[in-house]
Amino acid sequence: MGGRSVGGRAANIRLRQRIAHQSMKELMEEAAVREKTPPSRDVNKCEACGFKARYKFIRCPECGEVRKNG
């Protein structure tokens, strides 16, 4: 019968909890920064068909052309 020792298993659980806490903390800090910055009101335009939108898009919803510069 093999398997992990009790001490090794407990160490693994503590390590996973520490990593989860750190990444959640970073995630919450990034969300706070995003909320502090005002949303962009710039108009994004598709070069191929001239479609305009106030949100960023990678692929044009009208013609399906992929934007070259974000």
C-alpha positions as protocol buffer text, in pm:
chain_id: "A"
residue {
  index: 1
  type: MET
  ca { x: 0 y: 0 z: 0 }
}
residue {
  index: 2
  type: GLY
  ca { x: 152 y: 325 z: -108 }
}
residue {
  index: 3
  type: GLY
  ca { x: 48 y: 681 z: -93 }
}
residue {
  index: 4
  type: ARG
  ca { x: 140 y: 1014 z: 45 }
}
residue {
  index: 5
  type: SER
  ca { x: 230 y: 1063 z: 404 }
}
residue {
  index: 6
  type: VAL
  ca { x: 3 y: 1263 z: 630 }
}
residue {
  index: 7
  type: GLY
  ca { x: 264 y: 1536 z: 672 }
}
residue {
  index: 8
  type: GLY
  ca { x: 322 y: 1564 z: 298 }
}
residue {
  index: 9
  type: ARG
  ca { x: -49 y: 1585 z: 232 }
}
residue {
  index: 10
  type: ALA
  ca { x: -94 y: 1859 z: 496 }
}
residue {
  index: 11
  type: ALA
  ca { x: 198 y: 2055 z: 350 }
}
residue {
  index: 12
  type: ASN
  ca { x: 42 y: 2032 z: 5 }
}
residue {
  index: 13
  type: ILE
  ca { x: -292 y: 2161 z: 135 }
}
residue {
  index: 14
  type: ARG
  ca { x: -125 y: 2456 z: 313 }
}
residue {
  index: 15
  type: LEU
  ca { x: 72 y: 2541 z: -1 }
}
residue {
  index: 16
  type: ARG
  ca { x: -243 y: 2535 z: -218 }
}
residue {
  index: 17
  type: GLN
  ca { x: -428 y: 2757 z: 30 }
}
residue {
  index: 18
  type: ARG
  ca { x: -140 y: 3007 z: 36 }
}
residue {
  index: 19
  type: ILE
  ca { x: -126 y: 3020 z: -346 }
}
residue {
  index: 20
  type: ALA
  ca { x: -504 y: 3061 z: -372 }
}
residue {
  index: 21
  type: HIS
  ca { x: -499 y: 3346 z: -118 }
}
residue {
  index: 22
  type: GLN
  ca { x: -215 y: 3527 z: -295 }
}
residue {
  index: 23
  type: SER
  ca { x: -371 y: 3502 z: -640 }
}
residue {
  index: 24
  type: MET
  ca { x: -713 y: 3611 z: -505 }
}
residue {
  index: 25
  type: LYS
  ca { x: -544 y: 3911 z: -342 }
}
residue {
  index: 26
  type: GLU
  ca { x: -379 y: 4006 z: -674 }
}
residue {
  index: 27
  type: LEU
  ca { x: -709 y: 3957 z: -854 }
}
residue {
  index: 28
  type: MET
  ca { x: -892 y: 4188 z: -614 }
}
residue {
  index: 29
  type: GLU
  ca { x: -619 y: 4453 z: -641 }
}
residue {
  index: 30
  type: GLU
  ca { x: -641 y: 4446 z: -1022 }
}
residue {
  index: 31
  type: ALA
  ca { x: -1020 y: 4477 z: -1004 }
}
residue {
  index: 32
  type: ALA
  ca { x: -987 y: 4779 z: -773 }
}
residue {
  index: 33
  type: VAL
  ca { x: -749 y: 4949 z: -1016 }
}
residue {
  index: 34
  type: ARG
  ca { x: -990 y: 4885 z: -1305 }
}
residue {
  index: 35
  type: GLU
  ca { x: -1276 y: 5040 z: -1107 }
}
residue {
  index: 36
  type: LYS
  ca { x: -1071 y: 5351 z: -1028 }
}
residue {
  index: 37
  type: THR
  ca { x: -987 y: 5423 z: -1392 }
}
residue {
  index: 38
  type: PRO
  ca { x: -1274 y: 5571 z: -1595 }
}
residue {
  index: 39
  type: PRO
  ca { x: -1401 y: 5372 z: -1892 }
}
residue {
  index: 40
  type: SER
  ca { x: -1276 y: 5473 z: -2234 }
}
residue {
  index: 41
  type: ARG
  ca { x: -1516 y: 5671 z: -2454 }
}
residue {
  index: 42
  type: ASP
  ca { x: -1299 y: 5644 z: -2763 }
}
residue {
  index: 43
  type: VAL
  ca { x: -1463 y: 5535 z: -3088 }
}
residue {
  index: 44
  type: ASN
  ca { x: -1305 y: 5225 z: -3242 }
}
residue {
  index: 45
  type: LYS
  ca { x: -1340 y: 5191 z: -3616 }
}
residue {
  index: 46
  type: CYS
  ca { x: -1296 y: 4895 z: -3848 }
}
residue {
  index: 47
  type: GLU
  ca { x: -1059 y: 4983 z: -4132 }
}
residue {
  index: 48
  type: ALA
  ca { x: -1223 y: 4738 z: -4373 }
}
residue {
  index: 49
  type: CYS
  ca { x: -1591 y: 4836 z: -4355 }
}
residue {
  index: 50
  type: GLY
  ca { x: -1598 y: 5152 z: -4140 }
}
residue {
  index: 51
  type: PHE
  ca { x: -1798 y: 4999 z: -3853 }
}
residue {
  index: 52
  type: LYS
  ca { x: -1780 y: 5221 z: -3542 }
}
residue {
  index: 53
  type: ALA
  ca { x: -1820 y: 5114 z: -3181 }
}
residue {
  index: 54
  type: ARG
  ca { x: -1749 y: 5257 z: -2837 }
}
residue {
  index: 55
  type: TYR
  ca { x: -1607 y: 4924 z: -2720 }
}
residue {
  index: 56
  type: LYS
  ca { x: -1286 y: 4749 z: -2820 }
}
residue {
  index: 57
  type: PHE
  ca { x: -1326 y: 4458 z: -3055 }
}
residue {
  index: 58
  type: ILE
  ca { x: -1079 y: 4214 z: -3204 }
}
residue {
  index: 59
  type: ARG
  ca { x: -1297 y: 4087 z: -3486 }
}
residue {
  index: 60
  type: CYS
  ca { x: -1541 y: 4325 z: -3653 }
}
residue {
  index: 61
  type: PRO
  ca { x: -1903 y: 4225 z: -3581 }
}
residue {
  index: 62
  type: GLU
  ca { x: -2014 y: 4351 z: -3923 }
}
residue {
  index: 63
  type: CYS
  ca { x: -1760 y: 4212 z: -4169 }
}
residue {
  index: 64
  type: GLY
  ca { x: -1562 y: 3965 z: -3954 }
}
residue {
  index: 65
  type: GLU
  ca { x: -1225 y: 4129 z: -4032 }
}
residue {
  index: 66
  type: VAL
  ca { x: -958 y: 4087 z: -3762 }
}
residue {
  index: 67
  type: ARG
  ca { x: -814 y: 4417 z: -3634 }
}
residue {
  index: 68
  type: LYS
  ca { x: -442 y: 4454 z: -3684 }
}
residue {
  index: 69
  type: ASN
  ca { x: -361 y: 4702 z: -3403 }
}
residue {
  index: 70
  type: GLY
  ca { x: -566 y: 4643 z: -3090 }
}
